[in-house]
Structures are given as C-alpha cells and as structure tokens.
Amino acid sequence: MKMKFCKVCGTIYDPSAGPCPKCTERELMEQEAERQAYDETMNPEAQKKARKRDWIQLVIGVPAMIGLFYLVFYLAKLFMDKA
C-alpha cells in the first residue's frame, strides 16, 4: 500500500481509494454553494422576486422558530410544575 502526498492541501492519502479526499470534499462543497446561489442567467425581475421571497422567509421564519421553542419550553415547564 503506497501512500501519496497531495501537493494542494498536504494530506497523505491512499491513491487506490481515489483522489485526495480533502480536495474532493472541498470541490464538492464549492459546487454545492454555486448550485444554491442565485442564477446569474435569471432575468432581473425574477432575481428580485427570489431575493424578496428569501428575505420574507428569513424575517418571518426566524422569529417563528424562536416562538415555537419558547412555546415548547413554556409548556414543558407548565407540565413539570403540575406533576
């Protein structure tokens, strides 16, 4: 079993198992981020609508999640006091 040294990231890996796992993982993460980014080929109106929809979901979603957590802990405390 011959080990190989990756010149890009400095990881020692087994070449029979495939390419450098650290570099491959980084490339996959970059591709995923590019895929989830706003499409540059979208017309400006569609891009504006997508950004607005995402901001609305963020502004409503985060306080709703905090409220849900608060409600769950409040109900748990309420039931624990009665028990």
mmCIF file of the N, C-alpha and C atoms, coordinates in Angstrom:
data_MODEL
# 
_entry.id   MODEL 
# 
loop_
_atom_site.group_PDB 
_atom_site.id 
_atom_site.type_symbol 
_atom_site.label_atom_id 
_atom_site.label_alt_id 
_atom_site.label_comp_id 
_atom_site.label_asym_id 
_atom_site.label_entity_id 
_atom_site.label_seq_id 
_atom_site.pdbx_PDB_ins_code 
_atom_site.Cartn_x 
_atom_site.Cartn_y 
_atom_site.Cartn_z 
_atom_site.occupancy 
_atom_site.B_iso_or_equiv 
_atom_site.pdbx_formal_charge 
_atom_site.auth_seq_id 
_atom_site.auth_comp_id 
_atom_site.auth_asym_id 
_atom_site.auth_atom_id 
_atom_site.pdbx_PDB_model_num 
ATOM 1   N N  . MET A 1 1  ? 0.857   -1.174 0.000   1.00 0.00 ? 1  MET A N  1 
ATOM 2   C CA . MET A 1 1  ? 0.000   0.000  0.000   1.00 0.00 ? 1  MET A CA 1 
ATOM 3   C C  . MET A 1 1  ? 0.902   1.236  0.000   1.00 0.00 ? 1  MET A C  1 
ATOM 4   N N  . LYS A 1 2  ? 0.883   1.954  -1.089  1.00 0.00 ? 2  LYS A N  1 
ATOM 5   C CA . LYS A 1 2  ? 1.722   3.135  -1.240  1.00 0.00 ? 2  LYS A CA 1 
ATOM 6   C C  . LYS A 1 2  ? 0.875   4.377  -0.960  1.00 0.00 ? 2  LYS A C  1 
ATOM 7   N N  . MET A 1 3  ? 1.358   5.204  -0.080  1.00 0.00 ? 3  MET A N  1 
ATOM 8   C CA . MET A 1 3  ? 0.650   6.428  0.252   1.00 0.00 ? 3  MET A CA 1 
ATOM 9   C C  . MET A 1 3  ? 1.162   7.556  -0.636  1.00 0.00 ? 3  MET A C  1 
ATOM 10  N N  . LYS A 1 4  ? 0.290   8.517  -0.892  1.00 0.00 ? 4  LYS A N  1 
ATOM 11  C CA . LYS A 1 4  ? 0.635   9.629  -1.758  1.00 0.00 ? 4  LYS A CA 1 
ATOM 12  C C  . LYS A 1 4  ? 0.408   10.930 -0.993  1.00 0.00 ? 4  LYS A C  1 
ATOM 13  N N  . PHE A 1 5  ? 1.186   11.941 -1.312  1.00 0.00 ? 5  PHE A N  1 
ATOM 14  C CA . PHE A 1 5  ? 1.100   13.252 -0.667  1.00 0.00 ? 5  PHE A CA 1 
ATOM 15  C C  . PHE A 1 5  ? 0.418   14.229 -1.620  1.00 0.00 ? 5  PHE A C  1 
ATOM 16  N N  . CYS A 1 6  ? -0.660  14.875 -1.188  1.00 0.00 ? 6  CYS A N  1 
ATOM 17  C CA . CYS A 1 6  ? -1.364  15.859 -2.012  1.00 0.00 ? 6  CYS A CA 1 
ATOM 18  C C  . CYS A 1 6  ? -0.602  17.182 -1.932  1.00 0.00 ? 6  CYS A C  1 
ATOM 19  N N  . LYS A 1 7  ? -0.204  17.695 -3.079  1.00 0.00 ? 7  LYS A N  1 
ATOM 20  C CA . LYS A 1 7  ? 0.572   18.934 -3.121  1.00 0.00 ? 7  LYS A CA 1 
ATOM 21  C C  . LYS A 1 7  ? -0.296  20.165 -2.893  1.00 0.00 ? 7  LYS A C  1 
ATOM 22  N N  . VAL A 1 8  ? -1.610  20.018 -3.037  1.00 0.00 ? 8  VAL A N  1 
ATOM 23  C CA . VAL A 1 8  ? -2.515  21.152 -2.871  1.00 0.00 ? 8  VAL A CA 1 
ATOM 24  C C  . VAL A 1 8  ? -2.813  21.414 -1.405  1.00 0.00 ? 8  VAL A C  1 
ATOM 25  N N  . CYS A 1 9  ? -3.218  20.350 -0.689  1.00 0.00 ? 9  CYS A N  1 
ATOM 26  C CA . CYS A 1 9  ? -3.643  20.563 0.702   1.00 0.00 ? 9  CYS A CA 1 
ATOM 27  C C  . CYS A 1 9  ? -2.727  19.917 1.732   1.00 0.00 ? 9  CYS A C  1 
ATOM 28  N N  . GLY A 1 10 ? -1.780  19.081 1.297   1.00 0.00 ? 10 GLY A N  1 
ATOM 29  C CA . GLY A 1 10 ? -0.842  18.486 2.236   1.00 0.00 ? 10 GLY A CA 1 
ATOM 30  C C  . GLY A 1 10 ? -1.338  17.230 2.917   1.00 0.00 ? 10 GLY A C  1 
ATOM 31  N N  . THR A 1 11 ? -2.392  16.615 2.403   1.00 0.00 ? 11 THR A N  1 
ATOM 32  C CA . THR A 1 11 ? -2.947  15.413 3.001   1.00 0.00 ? 11 THR A CA 1 
ATOM 33  C C  . THR A 1 11 ? -2.244  14.180 2.448   1.00 0.00 ? 11 THR A C  1 
ATOM 34  N N  . ILE A 1 12 ? -1.987  13.202 3.300   1.00 0.00 ? 12 ILE A N  1 
ATOM 35  C CA . ILE A 1 12 ? -1.437  11.925 2.864   1.00 0.00 ? 12 ILE A CA 1 
ATOM 36  C C  . ILE A 1 12 ? -2.620  10.982 2.707   1.00 0.00 ? 12 ILE A C  1 
ATOM 37  N N  . TYR A 1 13 ? -2.738  10.365 1.523   1.00 0.00 ? 13 TYR A N  1 
ATOM 38  C CA . TYR A 1 13 ? -3.891  9.514  1.235   1.00 0.00 ? 13 TYR A CA 1 
ATOM 39  C C  . TYR A 1 13 ? -3.472  8.319  0.396   1.00 0.00 ? 13 TYR A C  1 
ATOM 40  N N  . ASP A 1 14 ? -4.368  7.338  0.301   1.00 0.00 ? 14 ASP A N  1 
ATOM 41  C CA . ASP A 1 14 ? -4.137  6.134  -0.474  1.00 0.00 ? 14 ASP A CA 1 
ATOM 42  C C  . ASP A 1 14 ? -4.685  6.348  -1.883  1.00 0.00 ? 14 ASP A C  1 
ATOM 43  N N  . PRO A 1 15 ? -3.856  6.372  -2.912  1.00 0.00 ? 15 PRO A N  1 
ATOM 44  C CA . PRO A 1 15 ? -4.335  6.644  -4.269  1.00 0.00 ? 15 PRO A CA 1 
ATOM 45  C C  . PRO A 1 15 ? -5.227  5.537  -4.833  1.00 0.00 ? 15 PRO A C  1 
ATOM 46  N N  . SER A 1 16 ? -5.153  4.320  -4.282  1.00 0.00 ? 16 SER A N  1 
ATOM 47  C CA . SER A 1 16 ? -6.008  3.245  -4.779  1.00 0.00 ? 16 SER A CA 1 
ATOM 48  C C  . SER A 1 16 ? -7.461  3.463  -4.371  1.00 0.00 ? 16 SER A C  1 
ATOM 49  N N  . ALA A 1 17 ? -7.698  4.284  -3.337  1.00 0.00 ? 17 ALA A N  1 
ATOM 50  C CA . ALA A 1 17 ? -9.062  4.578  -2.882  1.00 0.00 ? 17 ALA A CA 1 
ATOM 51  C C  . ALA A 1 17 ? -9.679  5.732  -3.647  1.00 0.00 ? 17 ALA A C  1 
ATOM 52  N N  . GLY A 1 18 ? -8.894  6.409  -4.477  1.00 0.00 ? 18 GLY A N  1 
ATOM 53  C CA . GLY A 1 18 ? -9.414  7.520  -5.259  1.00 0.00 ? 18 GLY A CA 1 
ATOM 54  C C  . GLY A 1 18 ? -8.566  8.759  -5.074  1.00 0.00 ? 18 GLY A C  1 
ATOM 55  N N  . PRO A 1 19 ? -9.065  9.893  -5.554  1.00 0.00 ? 19 PRO A N  1 
ATOM 56  C CA . PRO A 1 19 ? -8.297  11.148 -5.413  1.00 0.00 ? 19 PRO A CA 1 
ATOM 57  C C  . PRO A 1 19 ? -8.282  11.614 -3.960  1.00 0.00 ? 19 PRO A C  1 
ATOM 58  N N  . CYS A 1 20 ? -7.554  12.660 -3.720  1.00 0.00 ? 20 CYS A N  1 
ATOM 59  C CA . CYS A 1 20 ? -7.408  13.219 -2.368  1.00 0.00 ? 20 CYS A CA 1 
ATOM 60  C C  . CYS A 1 20 ? -8.789  13.504 -1.775  1.00 0.00 ? 20 CYS A C  1 
ATOM 61  N N  . PRO A 1 21 ? -9.118  12.911 -0.633  1.00 0.00 ? 21 PRO A N  1 
ATOM 62  C CA . PRO A 1 21 ? -10.460 13.103 -0.068  1.00 0.00 ? 21 PRO A CA 1 
ATOM 63  C C  . PRO A 1 21 ? -10.719 14.535 0.400   1.00 0.00 ? 21 PRO A C  1 
ATOM 64  N N  . LYS A 1 22 ? -9.697  15.205 0.892   1.00 0.00 ? 22 LYS A N  1 
ATOM 65  C CA . LYS A 1 22 ? -9.879  16.566 1.393   1.00 0.00 ? 22 LYS A CA 1 
ATOM 66  C C  . LYS A 1 22 ? -10.157 17.533 0.238   1.00 0.00 ? 22 LYS A C  1 
ATOM 67  N N  . CYS A 1 23 ? -9.393  17.415 -0.848  1.00 0.00 ? 23 CYS A N  1 
ATOM 68  C CA . CYS A 1 23 ? -9.612  18.288 -2.012  1.00 0.00 ? 23 CYS A CA 1 
ATOM 69  C C  . CYS A 1 23 ? -10.950 17.983 -2.680  1.00 0.00 ? 23 CYS A C  1 
ATOM 70  N N  . THR A 1 24 ? -11.291 16.705 -2.763  1.00 0.00 ? 24 THR A N  1 
ATOM 71  C CA . THR A 1 24 ? -12.554 16.310 -3.380  1.00 0.00 ? 24 THR A CA 1 
ATOM 72  C C  . THR A 1 24 ? -13.725 16.865 -2.587  1.00 0.00 ? 24 THR A C  1 
ATOM 73  N N  . GLU A 1 25 ? -13.647 16.780 -1.262  1.00 0.00 ? 25 GLU A N  1 
ATOM 74  C CA . GLU A 1 25 ? -14.722 17.309 -0.422  1.00 0.00 ? 25 GLU A CA 1 
ATOM 75  C C  . GLU A 1 25 ? -14.857 18.823 -0.601  1.00 0.00 ? 25 GLU A C  1 
ATOM 76  N N  . ARG A 1 26 ? -13.739 19.529 -0.658  1.00 0.00 ? 26 ARG A N  1 
ATOM 77  C CA . ARG A 1 26 ? -13.768 20.969 -0.845  1.00 0.00 ? 26 ARG A CA 1 
ATOM 78  C C  . ARG A 1 26 ? -14.385 21.332 -2.196  1.00 0.00 ? 26 ARG A C  1 
ATOM 79  N N  . GLU A 1 27 ? -14.027 20.603 -3.239  1.00 0.00 ? 27 GLU A N  1 
ATOM 80  C CA . GLU A 1 27 ? -14.601 20.853 -4.565  1.00 0.00 ? 27 GLU A CA 1 
ATOM 81  C C  . GLU A 1 27 ? -16.108 20.615 -4.567  1.00 0.00 ? 27 GLU A C  1 
ATOM 82  N N  . LEU A 1 28 ? -16.546 19.555 -3.900  1.00 0.00 ? 28 LEU A N  1 
ATOM 83  C CA . LEU A 1 28 ? -17.983 19.276 -3.829  1.00 0.00 ? 28 LEU A CA 1 
ATOM 84  C C  . LEU A 1 28 ? -18.732 20.364 -3.066  1.00 0.00 ? 28 LEU A C  1 
ATOM 85  N N  . MET A 1 29 ? -18.134 20.870 -2.000  1.00 0.00 ? 29 MET A N  1 
ATOM 86  C CA . MET A 1 29 ? -18.760 21.948 -1.230  1.00 0.00 ? 29 MET A CA 1 
ATOM 87  C C  . MET A 1 29 ? -18.872 23.217 -2.073  1.00 0.00 ? 29 MET A C  1 
ATOM 88  N N  . GLU A 1 30 ? -17.828 23.532 -2.845  1.00 0.00 ? 30 GLU A N  1 
ATOM 89  C CA . GLU A 1 30 ? -17.859 24.712 -3.706  1.00 0.00 ? 30 GLU A CA 1 
ATOM 90  C C  . GLU A 1 30 ? -18.918 24.568 -4.789  1.00 0.00 ? 30 GLU A C  1 
ATOM 91  N N  . GLN A 1 31 ? -19.034 23.378 -5.371  1.00 0.00 ? 31 GLN A N  1 
ATOM 92  C CA . GLN A 1 31 ? -20.046 23.138 -6.397  1.00 0.00 ? 31 GLN A CA 1 
ATOM 93  C C  . GLN A 1 31 ? -21.446 23.270 -5.814  1.00 0.00 ? 31 GLN A C  1 
ATOM 94  N N  . GLU A 1 32 ? -21.644 22.779 -4.598  1.00 0.00 ? 32 GLU A N  1 
ATOM 95  C CA . GLU A 1 32 ? -22.959 22.874 -3.955  1.00 0.00 ? 32 GLU A CA 1 
ATOM 96  C C  . GLU A 1 32 ? -23.317 24.333 -3.668  1.00 0.00 ? 32 GLU A C  1 
ATOM 97  N N  . ALA A 1 33 ? -22.337 25.115 -3.216  1.00 0.00 ? 33 ALA A N  1 
ATOM 98  C CA . ALA A 1 33 ? -22.588 26.529 -2.948  1.00 0.00 ? 33 ALA A CA 1 
ATOM 99  C C  . ALA A 1 33 ? -22.935 27.272 -4.234  1.00 0.00 ? 33 ALA A C  1 
ATOM 100 N N  . GLU A 1 34 ? -22.244 26.948 -5.320  1.00 0.00 ? 34 GLU A N  1 
ATOM 101 C CA . GLU A 1 34 ? -22.551 27.583 -6.596  1.00 0.00 ? 34 GLU A CA 1 
ATOM 102 C C  . GLU A 1 34 ? -23.944 27.195 -7.082  1.00 0.00 ? 34 GLU A C  1 
ATOM 103 N N  . ARG A 1 35 ? -24.330 25.942 -6.837  1.00 0.00 ? 35 ARG A N  1 
ATOM 104 C CA . ARG A 1 35 ? -25.639 25.471 -7.282  1.00 0.00 ? 35 ARG A CA 1 
ATOM 105 C C  . ARG A 1 35 ? -26.766 26.174 -6.517  1.00 0.00 ? 35 ARG A C  1 
ATOM 106 N N  . GLN A 1 36 ? -26.529 26.466 -5.234  1.00 0.00 ? 36 GLN A N  1 
ATOM 107 C CA . GLN A 1 36 ? -27.564 27.088 -4.428  1.00 0.00 ? 36 GLN A CA 1 
ATOM 108 C C  . GLN A 1 36 ? -27.589 28.606 -4.567  1.00 0.00 ? 36 GLN A C  1 
ATOM 109 N N  . ALA A 1 37 ? -26.580 29.179 -5.177  1.00 0.00 ? 37 ALA A N  1 
ATOM 110 C CA . ALA A 1 37 ? -26.535 30.631 -5.355  1.00 0.00 ? 37 ALA A CA 1 
ATOM 111 C C  . ALA A 1 37 ? -27.591 31.057 -6.366  1.00 0.00 ? 37 ALA A C  1 
ATOM 112 N N  . TYR A 1 38 ? -27.871 32.346 -6.386  1.00 0.00 ? 38 TYR A N  1 
ATOM 113 C CA . TYR A 1 38 ? -28.836 32.864 -7.344  1.00 0.00 ? 38 TYR A CA 1 
ATOM 114 C C  . TYR A 1 38 ? -28.301 32.670 -8.752  1.00 0.00 ? 38 TYR A C  1 
ATOM 115 N N  . ASP A 1 39 ? -29.187 32.273 -9.629  1.00 0.00 ? 39 ASP A N  1 
ATOM 116 C CA . ASP A 1 39 ? -28.813 32.026 -11.014 1.00 0.00 ? 39 ASP A CA 1 
ATOM 117 C C  . ASP A 1 39 ? -28.541 33.357 -11.703 1.00 0.00 ? 39 ASP A C  1 
ATOM 118 N N  . GLU A 1 40 ? -27.341 33.512 -12.224 1.00 0.00 ? 40 GLU A N  1 
ATOM 119 C CA . GLU A 1 40 ? -26.960 34.766 -12.876 1.00 0.00 ? 40 GLU A CA 1 
ATOM 120 C C  . GLU A 1 40 ? -27.675 34.957 -14.209 1.00 0.00 ? 40 GLU A C  1 
ATOM 121 N N  . THR A 1 41 ? -28.194 33.865 -14.773 1.00 0.00 ? 41 THR A N  1 
ATOM 122 C CA . THR A 1 41 ? -28.884 33.979 -16.060 1.00 0.00 ? 41 THR A CA 1 
ATOM 123 C C  . THR A 1 41 ? -30.352 34.343 -15.898 1.00 0.00 ? 41 THR A C  1 
ATOM 124 N N  . MET A 1 42 ? -30.825 34.421 -14.646 1.00 0.00 ? 42 MET A N  1 
ATOM 125 C CA . MET A 1 42 ? -32.225 34.815 -14.416 1.00 0.00 ? 42 MET A CA 1 
ATOM 126 C C  . MET A 1 42 ? -32.400 36.266 -14.845 1.00 0.00 ? 42 MET A C  1 
ATOM 127 N N  . ASN A 1 43 ? -33.604 36.554 -15.319 1.00 0.00 ? 43 ASN A N  1 
ATOM 128 C CA . ASN A 1 43 ? -33.848 37.955 -15.652 1.00 0.00 ? 43 ASN A CA 1 
ATOM 129 C C  . ASN A 1 43 ? -33.925 38.750 -14.345 1.00 0.00 ? 43 ASN A C  1 
ATOM 130 N N  . PRO A 1 44 ? -33.659 40.042 -14.368 1.00 0.00 ? 44 PRO A N  1 
ATOM 131 C CA . PRO A 1 44 ? -33.592 40.840 -13.135 1.00 0.00 ? 44 PRO A CA 1 
ATOM 132 C C  . PRO A 1 44 ? -34.890 40.812 -12.326 1.00 0.00 ? 44 PRO A C  1 
ATOM 133 N N  . GLU A 1 45 ? -36.020 40.742 -12.998 1.00 0.00 ? 45 GLU A N  1 
ATOM 134 C CA . GLU A 1 45 ? -37.299 40.716 -12.273 1.00 0.00 ? 45 GLU A CA 1 
ATOM 135 C C  . GLU A 1 45 ? -37.450 39.426 -11.462 1.00 0.00 ? 45 GLU A C  1 
ATOM 136 N N  . ALA A 1 46 ? -37.110 38.292 -12.060 1.00 0.00 ? 46 ALA A N  1 
ATOM 137 C CA . ALA A 1 46 ? -37.204 37.007 -11.353 1.00 0.00 ? 46 ALA A CA 1 
ATOM 138 C C  . ALA A 1 46 ? -36.189 36.948 -10.210 1.00 0.00 ? 46 ALA A C  1 
ATOM 139 N N  . GLN A 1 47 ? -35.003 37.501 -10.443 1.00 0.00 ? 47 GLN A N  1 
ATOM 140 C CA . GLN A 1 47 ? -33.992 37.524 -9.396  1.00 0.00 ? 47 GLN A CA 1 
ATOM 141 C C  . GLN A 1 47 ? -34.446 38.395 -8.229  1.00 0.00 ? 47 GLN A C  1 
ATOM 142 N N  . LYS A 1 48 ? -35.080 39.520 -8.533  1.00 0.00 ? 48 LYS A N  1 
ATOM 143 C CA . LYS A 1 48 ? -35.579 40.413 -7.488  1.00 0.00 ? 48 LYS A CA 1 
ATOM 144 C C  . LYS A 1 48 ? -36.675 39.726 -6.669  1.00 0.00 ? 48 LYS A C  1 
ATOM 145 N N  . LYS A 1 49 ? -37.571 38.995 -7.360  1.00 0.00 ? 49 LYS A N  1 
ATOM 146 C CA . LYS A 1 49 ? -38.633 38.263 -6.656  1.00 0.00 ? 49 LYS A CA 1 
ATOM 147 C C  . LYS A 1 49 ? -38.059 37.172 -5.767  1.00 0.00 ? 49 LYS A C  1 
ATOM 148 N N  . ALA A 1 50 ? -37.035 36.462 -6.261  1.00 0.00 ? 50 ALA A N  1 
ATOM 149 C CA . ALA A 1 50 ? -36.421 35.391 -5.475  1.00 0.00 ? 50 ALA A CA 1 
ATOM 150 C C  . ALA A 1 50 ? -35.760 35.952 -4.225  1.00 0.00 ? 50 ALA A C  1 
ATOM 151 N N  . ARG A 1 51 ? -35.043 37.060 -4.353  1.00 0.00 ? 51 ARG A N  1 
ATOM 152 C CA . ARG A 1 51 ? -34.407 37.680 -3.188  1.00 0.00 ? 51 ARG A CA 1 
ATOM 153 C C  . ARG A 1 51 ? -35.452 38.162 -2.182  1.00 0.00 ? 51 ARG A C  1 
ATOM 154 N N  . LYS A 1 52 ? -36.526 38.765 -2.675  1.00 0.00 ? 52 LYS A N  1 
ATOM 155 C CA . LYS A 1 52 ? -37.581 39.257 -1.788  1.00 0.00 ? 52 LYS A CA 1 
ATOM 156 C C  . LYS A 1 52 ? -38.244 38.096 -1.044  1.00 0.00 ? 52 LYS A C  1 
ATOM 157 N N  . ARG A 1 53 ? -38.518 36.996 -1.775  1.00 0.00 ? 53 ARG A N  1 
ATOM 158 C CA . ARG A 1 53 ? -39.136 35.829 -1.151  1.00 0.00 ? 53 ARG A CA 1 
ATOM 159 C C  . ARG A 1 53 ? -38.220 35.252 -0.074  1.00 0.00 ? 53 ARG A C  1 
ATOM 160 N N  . ASP A 1 54 ? -36.915 35.183 -0.349  1.00 0.00 ? 54 ASP A N  1 
ATOM 161 C CA . ASP A 1 54 ? -35.973 34.651 0.634   1.00 0.00 ? 54 ASP A CA 1 
ATOM 162 C C  . ASP A 1 54 ? -35.897 35.530 1.877   1.00 0.00 ? 54 ASP A C  1 
ATOM 163 N N  . TRP A 1 55 ? -35.911 36.848 1.711   1.00 0.00 ? 55 TRP A N  1 
ATOM 164 C CA . TRP A 1 55 ? -35.875 37.752 2.865   1.00 0.00 ? 55 TRP A CA 1 
ATOM 165 C C  . TRP A 1 55 ? -37.149 37.634 3.688   1.00 0.00 ? 55 TRP A C  1 
ATOM 166 N N  . ILE A 1 56 ? -38.288 37.508 3.040   1.00 0.00 ? 56 ILE A N  1 
ATOM 167 C CA . ILE A 1 56 ? -39.548 37.360 3.775   1.00 0.00 ? 56 ILE A CA 1 
ATOM 168 C C  . ILE A 1 56 ? -39.534 36.066 4.581   1.00 0.00 ? 56 ILE A C  1 
ATOM 169 N N  . GLN A 1 57 ? -39.062 34.983 3.966   1.00 0.00 ? 57 GLN A N  1 
ATOM 170 C CA . GLN A 1 57 ? -38.981 33.718 4.689   1.00 0.00 ? 57 GLN A CA 1 
ATOM 171 C C  . GLN A 1 57 ? -38.035 33.823 5.885   1.00 0.00 ? 57 GLN A C  1 
ATOM 172 N N  . LEU A 1 58 ? -36.955 34.544 5.732   1.00 0.00 ? 58 LEU A N  1 
ATOM 173 C CA . LEU A 1 58 ? -35.999 34.711 6.821   1.00 0.00 ? 58 LEU A CA 1 
ATOM 174 C C  . LEU A 1 58 ? -36.573 35.561 7.946   1.00 0.00 ? 58 LEU A C  1 
ATOM 175 N N  . VAL A 1 59 ? -37.198 36.676 7.586   1.00 0.00 ? 59 VAL A N  1 
ATOM 176 C CA . VAL A 1 59 ? -37.719 37.606 8.587   1.00 0.00 ? 59 VAL A CA 1 
ATOM 177 C C  . VAL A 1 59 ? -38.887 36.991 9.362   1.00 0.00 ? 59 VAL A C  1 
ATOM 178 N N  . ILE A 1 60 ? -39.682 36.168 8.713   1.00 0.00 ? 60 ILE A N  1 
ATOM 179 C CA . ILE A 1 60 ? -40.817 35.529 9.389   1.00 0.00 ? 60 ILE A CA 1 
ATOM 180 C C  . ILE A 1 60 ? -40.383 34.222 10.050  1.00 0.00 ? 60 ILE A C  1 
ATOM 181 N N  . GLY A 1 61 ? -39.491 33.476 9.400   1.00 0.00 ? 61 GLY A N  1 
ATOM 182 C CA . GLY A 1 61 ? -39.122 32.149 9.869   1.00 0.00 ? 61 GLY A CA 1 
ATOM 183 C C  . GLY A 1 61 ? -38.330 32.135 11.156  1.00 0.00 ? 61 GLY A C  1 
ATOM 184 N N  . VAL A 1 62 ? -37.372 33.021 11.298  1.00 0.00 ? 62 VAL A N  1 
ATOM 185 C CA . VAL A 1 62 ? -36.528 33.018 12.499  1.00 0.00 ? 62 VAL A CA 1 
ATOM 186 C C  . VAL A 1 62 ? -37.336 33.373 13.751  1.00 0.00 ? 62 VAL A C  1 
ATOM 187 N N  . PRO A 1 63 ? -38.131 34.454 13.755  1.00 0.00 ? 63 PRO A N  1 
ATOM 188 C CA . PRO A 1 63 ? -38.942 34.715 14.948  1.00 0.00 ? 63 PRO A CA 1 
ATOM 189 C C  . PRO A 1 63 ? -39.973 33.613 15.213  1.00 0.00 ? 63 PRO A C  1 
ATOM 190 N N  . ALA A 1 64 ? -40.504 33.005 14.158  1.00 0.00 ? 64 ALA A N  1 
ATOM 191 C CA . ALA A 1 64 ? -41.459 31.914 14.351  1.00 0.00 ? 64 ALA A CA 1 
ATOM 192 C C  . ALA A 1 64 ? -40.782 30.720 15.017  1.00 0.00 ? 64 ALA A C  1 
ATOM 193 N N  . MET A 1 65 ? -39.556 30.416 14.626  1.00 0.00 ? 65 MET A N  1 
ATOM 194 C CA . MET A 1 65 ? -38.831 29.309 15.227  1.00 0.00 ? 65 MET A CA 1 
ATOM 195 C C  . MET A 1 65 ? -38.521 29.613 16.701  1.00 0.00 ? 65 MET A C  1 
ATOM 196 N N  . ILE A 1 66 ? -38.121 30.833 16.998  1.00 0.00 ? 66 ILE A N  1 
ATOM 197 C CA . ILE A 1 66 ? -37.851 31.212 18.382  1.00 0.00 ? 66 ILE A CA 1 
ATOM 198 C C  . ILE A 1 66 ? -39.132 31.123 19.209  1.00 0.00 ? 66 ILE A C  1 
ATOM 199 N N  . GLY A 1 67 ? -40.226 31.587 18.641  1.00 0.00 ? 67 GLY A N  1 
ATOM 200 C CA . GLY A 1 67 ? -41.507 31.491 19.335  1.00 0.00 ? 67 GLY A CA 1 
ATOM 201 C C  . GLY A 1 67 ? -41.918 30.052 19.581  1.00 0.00 ? 67 GLY A C  1 
ATOM 202 N N  . LEU A 1 68 ? -41.682 29.176 18.622  1.00 0.00 ? 68 LEU A N  1 
ATOM 203 C CA . LEU A 1 68 ? -42.008 27.765 18.790  1.00 0.00 ? 68 LEU A CA 1 
ATOM 204 C C  . LEU A 1 68 ? -41.182 27.150 19.907  1.00 0.00 ? 68 LEU A C  1 
ATOM 205 N N  . PHE A 1 69 ? -39.881 27.466 19.937  1.00 0.00 ? 69 PHE A N  1 
ATOM 206 C CA . PHE A 1 69 ? -39.034 26.964 21.022  1.00 0.00 ? 69 PHE A CA 1 
ATOM 207 C C  . PHE A 1 69 ? -39.516 27.486 22.372  1.00 0.00 ? 69 PHE A C  1 
ATOM 208 N N  . TYR A 1 70 ? -39.870 28.756 22.427  1.00 0.00 ? 70 TYR A N  1 
ATOM 209 C CA . TYR A 1 70 ? -40.363 29.335 23.666  1.00 0.00 ? 70 TYR A CA 1 
ATOM 210 C C  . TYR A 1 70 ? -41.639 28.624 24.110  1.00 0.00 ? 70 TYR A C  1 
ATOM 211 N N  . LEU A 1 71 ? -42.538 28.376 23.180  1.00 0.00 ? 71 LEU A N  1 
ATOM 212 C CA . LEU A 1 71 ? -43.798 27.695 23.494  1.00 0.00 ? 71 LEU A CA 1 
ATOM 213 C C  . LEU A 1 71 ? -43.552 26.291 24.020  1.00 0.00 ? 71 LEU A C  1 
ATOM 214 N N  . VAL A 1 72 ? -42.650 25.555 23.403  1.00 0.00 ? 72 VAL A N  1 
ATOM 215 C CA . VAL A 1 72 ? -42.352 24.194 23.842  1.00 0.00 ? 72 VAL A CA 1 
ATOM 216 C C  . VAL A 1 72 ? -41.776 24.203 25.252  1.00 0.00 ? 72 VAL A C  1 
ATOM 217 N N  . PHE A 1 73 ? -40.819 25.094 25.521  1.00 0.00 ? 73 PHE A N  1 
ATOM 218 C CA . PHE A 1 73 ? -40.230 25.160 26.858  1.00 0.00 ? 73 PHE A CA 1 
ATOM 219 C C  . PHE A 1 73 ? -41.246 25.650 27.889  1.00 0.00 ? 73 PHE A C  1 
ATOM 220 N N  . TYR A 1 74 ? -42.110 26.564 27.502  1.00 0.00 ? 74 TYR A N  1 
ATOM 221 C CA . TYR A 1 74 ? -43.141 27.054 28.418  1.00 0.00 ? 74 TYR A CA 1 
ATOM 222 C C  . TYR A 1 74 ? -44.111 25.931 28.770  1.00 0.00 ? 74 TYR A C  1 
ATOM 223 N N  . LEU A 1 75 ? -44.549 25.174 27.770  1.00 0.00 ? 75 LEU A N  1 
ATOM 224 C CA . LEU A 1 75 ? -45.455 24.057 28.027  1.00 0.00 ? 75 LEU A CA 1 
ATOM 225 C C  . LEU A 1 75 ? -44.781 22.974 28.855  1.00 0.00 ? 75 LEU A C  1 
ATOM 226 N N  . ALA A 1 76 ? -43.505 22.703 28.586  1.00 0.00 ? 76 ALA A N  1 
ATOM 227 C CA . ALA A 1 76 ? -42.782 21.712 29.381  1.00 0.00 ? 76 ALA A CA 1 
ATOM 228 C C  . ALA A 1 76 ? -42.684 22.162 30.831  1.00 0.00 ? 76 ALA A C  1 
ATOM 229 N N  . LYS A 1 77 ? -42.405 23.426 31.042  1.00 0.00 ? 77 LYS A N  1 
ATOM 230 C CA . LYS A 1 77 ? -42.309 23.953 32.405  1.00 0.00 ? 77 LYS A CA 1 
ATOM 231 C C  . LYS A 1 77 ? -43.674 23.892 33.080  1.00 0.00 ? 77 LYS A C  1 
ATOM 232 N N  . LEU A 1 78 ? -44.703 24.222 32.347  1.00 0.00 ? 78 LEU A N  1 
ATOM 233 C CA . LEU A 1 78 ? -46.071 24.195 32.889  1.00 0.00 ? 78 LEU A CA 1 
ATOM 234 C C  . LEU A 1 78 ? -46.464 22.782 33.314  1.00 0.00 ? 78 LEU A C  1 
ATOM 235 N N  . PHE A 1 79 ? -46.139 21.797 32.493  1.00 0.00 ? 79 PHE A N  1 
ATOM 236 C CA . PHE A 1 79 ? -46.487 20.410 32.824  1.00 0.00 ? 79 PHE A CA 1 
ATOM 237 C C  . PHE A 1 79 ? -45.615 19.876 33.941  1.00 0.00 ? 79 PHE A C  1 
ATOM 238 N N  . MET A 1 80 ? -44.379 20.323 34.050  1.00 0.00 ? 80 MET A N  1 
ATOM 239 C CA . MET A 1 80 ? -43.491 19.845 35.106  1.00 0.00 ? 80 MET A CA 1 
ATOM 240 C C  . MET A 1 80 ? -43.929 20.409 36.462  1.00 0.00 ? 80 MET A C  1 
ATOM 241 N N  . ASP A 1 81 ? -44.456 21.627 36.474  1.00 0.00 ? 81 ASP A N  1 
ATOM 242 C CA . ASP A 1 81 ? -44.921 22.221 37.717  1.00 0.00 ? 81 ASP A CA 1 
ATOM 243 C C  . ASP A 1 81 ? -46.158 21.507 38.232  1.00 0.00 ? 81 ASP A C  1 
ATOM 244 N N  . LYS A 1 82 ? -46.999 21.020 37.335  1.00 0.00 ? 82 LYS A N  1 
ATOM 245 C CA . LYS A 1 82 ? -48.226 20.304 37.749  1.00 0.00 ? 82 LYS A CA 1 
ATOM 246 C C  . LYS A 1 82 ? -47.940 18.894 38.198  1.00 0.00 ? 82 LYS A C  1 
ATOM 247 N N  . ALA A 1 83 ? -46.847 18.304 37.733  1.00 0.00 ? 83 ALA A N  1 
ATOM 248 C CA . ALA A 1 83 ? -46.553 16.905 38.068  1.00 0.00 ? 83 ALA A CA 1 
ATOM 249 C C  . ALA A 1 83 ? -45.928 16.754 39.402  1.00 0.00 ? 83 ALA A C  1 
# 
